[in-house]
Amino acid sequence: MTTEGFAEWVRSELATRLAPRDAGRPPTVLGAGSDDLGAGRRYLEALAGTGLTVPTWPREYGGLGASPADAAAVRRELSAFAVPDLYPYLVGLELVGPTVLAHGTPEQCARWLPRIATGEEIWCQLFSEPDAGSDLAGVVTTARRDGEQWRVHGQKVWTSRGHYARRGLLLARHDPTVPKHRGITAFGVDMHAPGVEVRPLQQMNGDAHFTEVFLDDAPVPDGDRIGAVGDGWRVAITCLSHERGAVSGGGSPMLDPDRLVALARDRGLADDPLVRDALARLICEARIMGWTARRRVHGSGMKLRGTRMFRMYADLAARLLGPHATCEPTGAWQTLVLTAPSLSIRGGTDEIQRNILGERVLGLPPEPRLDRDVPFDQLPRSR
């Protein structure tokens, strides 16, 4: 099928299954201000069998086996239709799925991926810990082999949607006597298993989507280990490379500059030269981001650009609304404004992304790392 023919087929399939995009719909991104699971699940069910929700996945797991160019065509066609905020399903669709495809067994792919593609199973990411955020390789959660299963003990934090996830992609330390990057193994953990406790964390925008997860001798079958023993860091890098693009925020169709143009008109500020200048800058940034995405730029670059656009969008909304931006406790604009600061932290801090770009893309000398070859159990720790 030609590129034009493929795009036409995509457009036809979407038109028969989805409603057109509503330009007046309140902006939302990354689940901010909403605990709605139903809209995303109905959307995934509506596209079930088409492969359009995960076009690059193999057909046997719910995809189309599409090329990156065809996947980009799907994204372009979707922009004309009503696509809900898929944040509750984002970890499974955009992070775990590609990671399992890269490192999982055929049995794991067949067992997990179709349920992720249809929204039947929600996954979370059990990476960060109180003392292991930007230094993710410093995880202290332990996994001890016990016959055909593992016993996991530790604490994770900032786990998005952990309170209703069916499974979690876990990093745990199986061997503290080797350097920190080599002593980690990855698992797909049953979030309903004995010894798994999930507690919500309240955010300043009113959400409680982040959670902390406590694992107290939680059992994990060896069949749910992802990758080889000791291969957890490689699994993590694969997952993080997909995460940086997925949580860029600015790539969301909900951050439509036209909404701010309409808001400026409603507030009587459309003729203000400073407002017009800010709107023009935002529209240019949105166009550039779209073109950058087509070039398949490194995930860290997309993360930084998306975060910057999200902040620009929220700052301009706050500027147009004035005090009203914080006076409406349930307002969508207020939620957006209060969510914006988190984008520089979640999915990897801006500072870490710049380090990655400097070292891996630009080839600059890496920062000094004195702990790279030191056994983990010999490293000084804060507690």
Helices and strands as residue ranges (DSSP letters): H 3-17, H 38-46, G 59-61, H 68-78, H 87-90, I 91-96, H 97-103, H 106-117, E 123-126, G 136-138, E 142-146, E 149-160, E 167-173, G 180-182, E 184-190, E 196-201, E 210-221, G 222-224, E 225-226, H 232-246, H 257-266, H 273-294, H 299-321, H 324-327, H 332-339, G 340-344, H 350-356, I 357-361, G 376-378
